[in-house]
Amino acid sequence: APHINTDDFEEGPLWNRKSDAEIEKSLLSNGITSDMTVVLYGDDITASARIALILKYAGVEDVRLLDGGFTAWKDAGFEIATGGVDKTP
């Protein structure tokens, strides 16, 4: 799974979402389209949840949060890939 920098979609320190044009640019640069399934996770699910709401706002139809985040994935012993990921839809 590719890394998504939350700074692409929101601005601190209050973490307000960026403009619609900036969100659209970030979606395209991350290879995210409205008709794909996006599963978000992280060490702290809070940031993932914020991005999930922004993606839904932007029209991405199927957005999900991984229950337990990355920690649960690792603890379950599932495979972890490293290296670059092709973001082409």
Sequence and secondary structure as in RCSB ss.txt:
>XXXX:A:sequence
APHINTDDFEEGPLWNRKSDAEIEKSLLSNGITSDMTVVLYGDDITASARIALILKYAGVEDVRLLDGGFTAWKD
AGFEIATGGVDKTP
>XXXX:A:secstr
     GGGTEETTTTEE  HHHHHHHHHHTT  TTSEEEE  SSHHHHHHHHHHHHHTT SEEEE TTHHHHHHH
TT     S      
